[in-house]
Amino acid sequence: MRLLFYASLIIFSSSLNAQHLFSYQLEQANADANNCKAFYEFMKTRKNESSVAKGYFALSVMMQAKLYKNPFTKLSFFNKGKSILEETILANPNVAELRFLRFSVQNEIPAILLYFNDIDSDKKMLDNYYLDKNEDQLTELISKYYRLKDFDFPI
């Protein structure tokens, strides 16, 4: 019984470390377009590990648009990544980190792309998550993003 407990603890902690690594890789790709390809290659090999990994893969596909000048190519990458993200969220609607990824994308992209329908519902879920969980990586990401974008924190 103890062995099962320790095995599940190791799997859970490695899952948290993987998610931390995904968010770190995303930050690097977001900071420098040259890192977008590396982020995509990294996530392509990890996309089937979890629904969260698939969400980060979707973002890596969207970010490939930064590497091209042709607007049709940019739009193609964006739409492909958006489809992957939406399918992943549809299959896993209660995974807060996926909703955070969509929320941040919808707040960052130009309105002309017409991808902003879920901002309010995602924000509400993230606010509830923030209030329920006080000490995890996602709560830190939410807090950091809210401060950066000057969003109101839930009370």
HELIX and SHEET records of a PDB file:
HELIX    1   1 ARG A    2  ALA A   31  1                                  30    
HELIX    2   2 ALA A   33  ASN A   35  5                                   3    
HELIX    3   3 CYS A   36  ARG A   46  1                                  11    
HELIX    4   4 SER A   51  MET A   63  1                                  13    
HELIX    5   5 GLN A   64  LEU A   67  5                                   4    
HELIX    6   6 PRO A   71  ALA A   91  1                                  21    
HELIX    7   7 ALA A   96  GLU A  108  1                                  13    
HELIX    8   8 ALA A  111  LEU A  113  5                                   3    
HELIX    9   9 ILE A  119  ASP A  132  1                                  14    
HELIX   10  10 GLN A  137  LYS A  149  1                                  13    
END                                                                             
